[in-house]
Amino acid sequence: RPVMATHSGAWVGWDGGAKGMPPTLPDMDVRLLPISLSAAQIRNYYHGFANATLWPLLHDAIEKPRFERDWWYSYRDVNAIFADRALAALEEEPGAITWVHDYHLMLVPQLIRGRRPDQPIGFFLHVPWPSPDLFARLPWREQILVGLLGADVVSFHTERYRSNFVRACTRLLAGSGIEVRGTEIVLPDGRVVATTASPISIDAAEFTQNATAPGIDADIQALSEQFAGRTLLLGVDRLDYTKGIVERLLAFEMLLERNPGYRTSLAFLQVAMPSRDNVREYRHLRATVEQHIGRINGRFTEPGNDVPVHYLYRGLSQQHLAAYYAVADALLVTPLIDGMNLVCKEYVIVQDARGENGILVLSEFTGATGELPQAILCNPFDVEGLSYRIENGLGLPAEIRRAAISEMAAYVRKHDVHRWVAEQLAEIASRGAKAATAATAEPDRG
């Protein structure tokens, strides 16, 4: 939304099956260009190749990727549909740049490049990029890499993901004539593709406003009364096997086992936003999470007392979410792997805006660790170690916790989503202009 609200242009996107899509959104100078997909395309392209092949592969194969040729054919077809729609929009937007996002559309840059050689094109990947050894498992690895190299700039959250991509190009496109020069990839036709590490962020001003908005005090008061006398741990995630929710529950269980006093003084609230219920692995994950919660509550609920684990399987409005952030004494962000993770940035902004001193327990396998070193870093694969990290964090003096929140919030405010957008668009425009100049330059006859 911050991108769309501050820039004119056109947004090409899947309509999600909605009918009667409006041509614009309120307060935005952006045209909406919806794409409808058939049931077969949703099944094979979206639930299949995008989310059962690419998603687990790009997340270090935590769940085994499935390789189905019909899915690949559908992915290729749908990427062509998106490219055609974008090309049509470009005819009406002279001088516009093209900014393609995420693993669903990795063929689009080259499809556009093939028909508009001078078009400035950027691509941003919102998830990790794995090591070349893992990416090499994909039968269509060369096609994906060539698709991405249609862009002038290919960007990632972290330097590690960027480096993994460059190494994948070096290894898997060997013999194709490409040359790697630092962070740039020179193609056989002389075109230069830049690769960058550019961590995404949040609209810090908006979350500050949410934290102090009229009406939030009533939400905070209700939550404070609900959890009165208890230290509240909070998890906020999309229900996904990469988020480490099961490991988090097991760590909380170990805390209660080790410290009987915590059984009545500690509460854990997990907010799990529904995700991809049509995918088998996600249905299994939901059942597993809910079984663990039932078992933990059955073991540790004291007569006459509230259950230790609370669970919300639904999304929350930003204002309600801000209230949860404000009340939580600790936020547990413990993914097994995560491209960035914006929940932790939202938490520190709200906590700082309210003058609170909560702790942030942050997995070292998130992209955000490089930006928030003041967090309590953890290895979520070490469940017992995670339980001790939480315990140690809860024991920190209030002034140390407050200083950490303040430092992290200051960084997020300085490096907010508006800065990210401006830097990305400037880089794409600059690189696109250089490429166009090089393509039209007279050959050297000296």
C-alpha positions, 0 to 999 in steps of 0.5 A: 500500500505505501508503494501504491499510495505514493506513486502513479502507475498501474498494478497488474495482479491476480484478482483472487477470484473477486468479481467486480474489481474496481478500476482504482483504490481510494486515495491512490493514483494507481490503475488496477489491472486484474488478471483472472485465473482458471481453477486449473491454473490456481491449482497447478500454478499457484497451489502447485508450482508456486507454493508446493515447488518453489516455496519449500525449495526457496526456504531451504527445502524444510518441506520437500518440494514436489516437481510436477511437469504439469505445474511447470507448464501452468507456471510458464503459461500464467507468467506469460499472461502477466507479462502480456498484461504488463506490456499492454499497460506499458503502452499507456505509460510511456517512460514507466519502469516495470517492477516485478515481485516475488517467486510467483513471477520469475519468468516475467522479466525476460518475457518483457525484455524479449519484446521491449529490449530497452524497458527498465525492469526490476525484480524483488524477491520477498523470500530467501534464495537458497544455496546453489546445491539446493536450487540445483534440484529444480528441473527448470533451474536454467529457465528460472535464472534466465527469466530473472536475468531479464531484469536490470536489477535483481534484488534480495533482502540480504547479502547472503541471498544475493550471493546465493543467487549469483553463485547459482548463476555462475554454476548453473549457467556455466557455458552460457557465456555469462560473466560475474563481476562482483555484484554484477552479471554480464550477459553474452549480449553485453547487457549488465544485470545488477544484484542488490541486497535491499531489506524491506521494511514497514511504514513506521509512521503508520504503526506509530499512529496505530499505537496511539490512535483513539480507541486503542486504549480500550483494546489495551485495557481489555487485553490487560484485564484478560492477562492480568497478573501474567507475563504475556508472550506473543507469536504473530505468524501466517500459519506456515511450516517455515515459521517455527510455531511448533518449535516455539510451542515446545520451547514454551512447554519446556519453560513450564516443565522447568519452572512450575511457577510459570504455569500460573504467571506466564501466558502465551498467545499465538495468533495464526493467520490462515494460509493455503488451506488447499495445500495438504502440508498446511492442513497437516500443520494446522492439526499438529499445532492445535494438538500441541496446544491442547496437550500443553493446556491439558498438562499445565492448566491449574484448577481455577486458573486460565489456560497457559496457551491462547490461540487465535486462528484468524487475521487481526486488523492493524489497530487490534494487532497494535494493541496486542503488540503494546500489551505483550511483554515478549514477542517470539519471532522464531522462524526456521527460515524467513526472508525478512519478517516484518512482524518484529519491526512492527512490534518494536515500533509499537512498543517504543511508541507506547513507552514499553520495554518488551523483549524481542526474541528473534530467530537468527535465520530471519533476514531481520537479524542483520538490522536488529542486533539488539534483539535476543537472537535464538536458534529455533532448531534448538528447542531447549536452547530457545526456552532458555533464551526466552527465560533469560530475556524475561529476566533482563532489567527493564532499563536494558530492555527499554534501551534495546527497544528504543535502538531498534525502533530508531533504526526501523524509523530511519530505514522505513518502507518509503526509503526502501521504495525510493531506493529500489525505484531509483536503482531500477531507473538508473540501471535501465537508463544506462542499459538503454544508452549502452544499447543505442551507443555507436560502436567504437571505431577507433 
